[in-house]
């Protein structure tokens, strides 16, 4: 399979403790990206000038 970190070959099996990554380095880079919040889901947040919550209640 393809390593999601570097795009190189990776063995997805019990012999590879870093699976699905090819190495500890690729696994740590991915973990660092999660820890620094580089991977985010878009959120529907109100503009800064509106209060949070249901606008009908304000």
C-alpha positions in Angstrom: 0.0 0.0 0.0 1.0 3.7 -0.3 2.2 5.5 2.8 -0.2 8.4 3.6 2.8 10.4 4.9 5.3 10.3 2.1 3.6 8.4 -0.7 6.2 5.7 -0.7 5.6 2.0 -0.4 4.3 0.7 3.0 3.6 -2.8 4.3 0.2 -3.0 5.9 0.8 -6.1 8.1 1.8 -7.2 11.6 5.5 -6.9 10.6 5.1 -3.1 10.3 4.5 -1.5 13.8 4.0 1.9 12.1 1.2 0.8 9.7 -0.3 2.4 7.7 2.8 4.5 7.6 6.1 3.2 6.2 8.2 4.4 9.2 8.2 6.0 12.6 9.2 9.3 11.0 6.1 9.4 8.8 3.9 8.4 11.7 5.4 11.2 13.9 5.0 13.8 11.2 1.3 12.9 10.9 0.8 13.0 14.7 2.5 16.4 14.9 0.1 17.7 12.2 -2.9 16.5 14.3 -1.3 17.9 17.5 -0.8 21.4 15.9 -4.4 21.3 14.5 -3.2 21.4 10.9 -6.0 18.9 10.2 -9.4 20.5 10.8 -12.9 20.1 9.8 -14.7 23.2 8.6 -17.1 24.6 11.1 -20.2 26.8 10.7 -19.3 29.5 13.2 -21.2 32.8 13.4 -19.3 36.0 12.5 -17.4 37.7 15.3 -20.1 40.4 15.7 -22.9 37.9 16.5 -23.5 36.1 19.8 -23.2 32.4 19.9 -26.4 30.4 20.0 -29.8 30.8 18.6 -30.2 34.4 17.3 -34.0 34.3 18.1 -33.1 34.0 21.8 -31.1 37.3 21.9 
